Amino acid sequence: MMRVIGVMGGGERSTPEVCRLAYRTGYLIAREGWVLLNGGRPVGVMEAAARGAKEGGGLTVGILPGRNPEEASAYIDIPIPTGMGDARNCINVLASQVVIALPGGAGTLSEIALALKSGKKVVLLNFPLGDEFKPYYENGQLIPVKTPEEAVAVVRSLLRKR
């Protein structure tokens, strides 16, 4: 069975440091033999993670907000146009076995919230959340890490438990 790992994070306003972390995360996901899934657009965390996965020899899936597959990043192997706008975030989360979230805005927060509501584990890569998320840290649904290597090690461990 192919393992699908969602990598979520900021778009246009992502910093170079966050994009570097996303690239490395995507690369490591590919080296594990997992499929990388994200929002598919050619910006920020989406572009960087997909580029890392492709350069690591992996397979990438992009769940696009619009109807045109040509709007996907050049690093997306399988573009899935939805015509759903931000509602596609639900697909991003439900199609992923585990979600890795990097710093982002409201879209990323919505993906984290959807993942938590659906009982998914979320690995937070340098993306601390406020006290309102304390119960999710305490029950083990939110797992903070500092490096892409730690994120992939946590995902590996979570997948073994399934």
Contacts in CASP RR format, 6 or more apart in sequence:
PFRMAT RR
TARGET T0000
AUTHOR 0000-0000-0000
METHOD contacts of the structure
MODEL  1
MMRVIGVMGGGERSTPEVCRLAYRTGYLIAREGWVLLNGGRPVGVMEAAA
RGAKEGGGLTVGILPGRNPEEASAYIDIPIPTGMGDARNCINVLASQVVI
ALPGGAGTLSEIALALKSGKKVVLLNFPLGDEFKPYYENGQLIPVKTPEE
AVAVVRSLLRKR
2 34 0 8 1.000
2 35 0 8 1.000
2 59 0 8 1.000
3 32 0 8 1.000
3 33 0 8 1.000
3 34 0 8 1.000
3 35 0 8 1.000
3 97 0 8 1.000
3 159 0 8 1.000
4 34 0 8 1.000
4 35 0 8 1.000
4 37 0 8 1.000
4 61 0 8 1.000
4 95 0 8 1.000
4 96 0 8 1.000
4 97 0 8 1.000
5 29 0 8 1.000
5 34 0 8 1.000
5 35 0 8 1.000
5 36 0 8 1.000
5 37 0 8 1.000
5 96 0 8 1.000
5 97 0 8 1.000
5 98 0 8 1.000
5 99 0 8 1.000
5 100 0 8 1.000
5 155 0 8 1.000
6 36 0 8 1.000
6 37 0 8 1.000
6 38 0 8 1.000
6 92 0 8 1.000
6 95 0 8 1.000
6 96 0 8 1.000
6 98 0 8 1.000
6 99 0 8 1.000
6 100 0 8 1.000
7 22 0 8 1.000
7 25 0 8 1.000
7 26 0 8 1.000
7 29 0 8 1.000
7 36 0 8 1.000
7 37 0 8 1.000
7 38 0 8 1.000
7 45 0 8 1.000
7 46 0 8 1.000
7 49 0 8 1.000
7 99 0 8 1.000
7 100 0 8 1.000
7 102 0 8 1.000
8 38 0 8 1.000
8 39 0 8 1.000
8 45 0 8 1.000
8 92 0 8 1.000
8 99 0 8 1.000
8 100 0 8 1.000
8 101 0 8 1.000
8 102 0 8 1.000
8 108 0 8 1.000
8 111 0 8 1.000
8 112 0 8 1.000
9 18 0 8 1.000
9 22 0 8 1.000
9 44 0 8 1.000
9 45 0 8 1.000
9 46 0 8 1.000
9 101 0 8 1.000
9 102 0 8 1.000
9 103 0 8 1.000
9 104 0 8 1.000
9 105 0 8 1.000
9 107 0 8 1.000
9 108 0 8 1.000
9 111 0 8 1.000
10 18 0 8 1.000
10 44 0 8 1.000
10 45 0 8 1.000
10 46 0 8 1.000
10 102 0 8 1.000
10 103 0 8 1.000
10 104 0 8 1.000
10 105 0 8 1.000
10 107 0 8 1.000
10 108 0 8 1.000
11 41 0 8 1.000
11 43 0 8 1.000
11 44 0 8 1.000
11 45 0 8 1.000
11 46 0 8 1.000
11 104 0 8 1.000
12 43 0 8 1.000
12 44 0 8 1.000
13 104 0 8 1.000
13 105 0 8 1.000
14 22 0 8 1.000
14 43 0 8 1.000
14 44 0 8 1.000
14 45 0 8 1.000
14 48 0 8 1.000
14 102 0 8 1.000
14 103 0 8 1.000
14 104 0 8 1.000
15 103 0 8 1.000
18 44 0 8 1.000
18 45 0 8 1.000
18 102 0 8 1.000
18 103 0 8 1.000
18 104 0 8 1.000
18 126 0 8 1.000
19 44 0 8 1.000
19 45 0 8 1.000
19 47 0 8 1.000
19 48 0 8 1.000
20 48 0 8 1.000
21 102 0 8 1.000
21 125 0 8 1.000
21 126 0 8 1.000
21 147 0 8 1.000
21 148 0 8 1.000
22 44 0 8 1.000
22 45 0 8 1.000
22 48 0 8 1.000
22 49 0 8 1.000
22 102 0 8 1.000
23 48 0 8 1.000
23 49 0 8 1.000
23 51 0 8 1.000
23 52 0 8 1.000
24 52 0 8 1.000
24 148 0 8 1.000
25 49 0 8 1.000
25 100 0 8 1.000
25 102 0 8 1.000
25 125 0 8 1.000
25 148 0 8 1.000
25 151 0 8 1.000
25 152 0 8 1.000
26 36 0 8 1.000
26 49 0 8 1.000
26 50 0 8 1.000
26 52 0 8 1.000
26 53 0 8 1.000
26 56 0 8 1.000
26 148 0 8 1.000
27 52 0 8 1.000
27 53 0 8 1.000
27 55 0 8 1.000
27 56 0 8 1.000
27 148 0 8 1.000
28 148 0 8 1.000
28 149 0 8 1.000
28 151 0 8 1.000
28 152 0 8 1.000
29 35 0 8 1.000
29 36 0 8 1.000
29 49 0 8 1.000
29 53 0 8 1.000
29 58 0 8 1.000
29 152 0 8 1.000
29 155 0 8 1.000
30 36 0 8 1.000
30 52 0 8 1.000
30 53 0 8 1.000
30 54 0 8 1.000
30 55 0 8 1.000
30 56 0 8 1.000
30 57 0 8 1.000
30 58 0 8 1.000
30 59 0 8 1.000
31 56 0 8 1.000
31 57 0 8 1.000
32 152 0 8 1.000
32 155 0 8 1.000
32 156 0 8 1.000
33 58 0 8 1.000
34 155 0 8 1.000
35 58 0 8 1.000
35 59 0 8 1.000
35 60 0 8 1.000
35 61 0 8 1.000
36 49 0 8 1.000
36 50 0 8 1.000
36 53 0 8 1.000
36 58 0 8 1.000
36 59 0 8 1.000
36 60 0 8 1.000
36 61 0 8 1.000
37 60 0 8 1.000
37 61 0 8 1.000
37 62 0 8 1.000
37 63 0 8 1.000
37 92 0 8 1.000
37 95 0 8 1.000
37 96 0 8 1.000
38 45 0 8 1.000
38 46 0 8 1.000
38 49 0 8 1.000
38 50 0 8 1.000
38 60 0 8 1.000
38 61 0 8 1.000
38 62 0 8 1.000
38 63 0 8 1.000
38 92 0 8 1.000
39 46 0 8 1.000
39 62 0 8 1.000
39 63 0 8 1.000
39 64 0 8 1.000
39 65 0 8 1.000
39 88 0 8 1.000
39 92 0 8 1.000
40 46 0 8 1.000
40 50 0 8 1.000
40 60 0 8 1.000
40 62 0 8 1.000
40 63 0 8 1.000
40 64 0 8 1.000
40 72 0 8 1.000
40 73 0 8 1.000
40 76 0 8 1.000
40 79 0 8 1.000
41 47 0 8 1.000
41 64 0 8 1.000
41 65 0 8 1.000
41 71 0 8 1.000
41 72 0 8 1.000
41 73 0 8 1.000
42 71 0 8 1.000
42 72 0 8 1.000
42 73 0 8 1.000
42 74 0 8 1.000
45 102 0 8 1.000
45 104 0 8 1.000
46 62 0 8 1.000
46 73 0 8 1.000
47 73 0 8 1.000
47 75 0 8 1.000
50 60 0 8 1.000
50 62 0 8 1.000
50 73 0 8 1.000
50 75 0 8 1.000
50 76 0 8 1.000
51 73 0 8 1.000
51 75 0 8 1.000
52 75 0 8 1.000
53 59 0 8 1.000
53 60 0 8 1.000
53 75 0 8 1.000
54 60 0 8 1.000
54 75 0 8 1.000
54 77 0 8 1.000
59 77 0 8 1.000
59 78 0 8 1.000
60 75 0 8 1.000
60 76 0 8 1.000
60 77 0 8 1.000
60 78 0 8 1.000
61 76 0 8 1.000
61 77 0 8 1.000
61 78 0 8 1.000
61 80 0 8 1.000
61 95 0 8 1.000
62 72 0 8 1.000
62 73 0 8 1.000
62 76 0 8 1.000
62 78 0 8 1.000
62 79 0 8 1.000
62 80 0 8 1.000
63 80 0 8 1.000
63 82 0 8 1.000
63 88 0 8 1.000
63 91 0 8 1.000
63 92 0 8 1.000
63 95 0 8 1.000
64 71 0 8 1.000
64 72 0 8 1.000
64 79 0 8 1.000
64 80 0 8 1.000
64 81 0 8 1.000
64 82 0 8 1.000
64 83 0 8 1.000
64 88 0 8 1.000
65 82 0 8 1.000
65 83 0 8 1.000
65 84 0 8 1.000
65 85 0 8 1.000
65 86 0 8 1.000
65 88 0 8 1.000
66 81 0 8 1.000
66 82 0 8 1.000
66 83 0 8 1.000
66 84 0 8 1.000
66 85 0 8 1.000
67 81 0 8 1.000
67 82 0 8 1.000
67 83 0 8 1.000
68 81 0 8 1.000
69 79 0 8 1.000
69 80 0 8 1.000
69 81 0 8 1.000
71 79 0 8 1.000
71 81 0 8 1.000
72 79 0 8 1.000
80 91 0 8 1.000
82 88 0 8 1.000
82 91 0 8 1.000
84 91 0 8 1.000
86 107 0 8 1.000
86 110 0 8 1.000
89 107 0 8 1.000
89 110 0 8 1.000
89 111 0 8 1.000
89 114 0 8 1.000
90 114 0 8 1.000
92 99 0 8 1.000
92 111 0 8 1.000
93 99 0 8 1.000
93 111 0 8 1.000
93 114 0 8 1.000
93 115 0 8 1.000
93 118 0 8 1.000
93 120 0 8 1.000
94 114 0 8 1.000
94 118 0 8 1.000
96 115 0 8 1.000
96 120 0 8 1.000
97 120 0 8 1.000
97 159 0 8 1.000
97 162 0 8 1.000
98 120 0 8 1.000
98 121 0 8 1.000
98 122 0 8 1.000
98 123 0 8 1.000
98 155 0 8 1.000
98 158 0 8 1.000
98 159 0 8 1.000
99 111 0 8 1.000
99 112 0 8 1.000
99 115 0 8 1.000
99 120 0 8 1.000
99 121 0 8 1.000
99 122 0 8 1.000
99 123 0 8 1.000
100 122 0 8 1.000
100 123 0 8 1.000
100 125 0 8 1.000
100 151 0 8 1.000
100 155 0 8 1.000
101 108 0 8 1.000
101 111 0 8 1.000
101 112 0 8 1.000
101 122 0 8 1.000
101 123 0 8 1.000
101 124 0 8 1.000
101 125 0 8 1.000
101 127 0 8 1.000
102 108 0 8 1.000
102 125 0 8 1.000
102 126 0 8 1.000
102 127 0 8 1.000
103 126 0 8 1.000
103 127 0 8 1.000
104 127 0 8 1.000
108 127 0 8 1.000
112 122 0 8 1.000
112 124 0 8 1.000
112 129 0 8 1.000
112 142 0 8 1.000
115 121 0 8 1.000
115 122 0 8 1.000
116 122 0 8 1.000
116 136 0 8 1.000
116 141 0 8 1.000
116 142 0 8 1.000
119 141 0 8 1.000
120 141 0 8 1.000
121 140 0 8 1.000
121 141 0 8 1.000
121 143 0 8 1.000
121 158 0 8 1.000
122 136 0 8 1.000
122 141 0 8 1.000
122 142 0 8 1.000
122 143 0 8 1.000
123 143 0 8 1.000
123 145 0 8 1.000
123 151 0 8 1.000
123 154 0 8 1.000
123 155 0 8 1.000
124 142 0 8 1.000
124 143 0 8 1.000
124 144 0 8 1.000
124 145 0 8 1.000
125 145 0 8 1.000
125 146 0 8 1.000
125 147 0 8 1.000
125 148 0 8 1.000
125 150 0 8 1.000
125 151 0 8 1.000
126 145 0 8 1.000
126 146 0 8 1.000
127 144 0 8 1.000
128 144 0 8 1.000
129 142 0 8 1.000
133 142 0 8 1.000
136 142 0 8 1.000
137 144 0 8 1.000
143 154 0 8 1.000
145 151 0 8 1.000
145 154 0 8 1.000
END
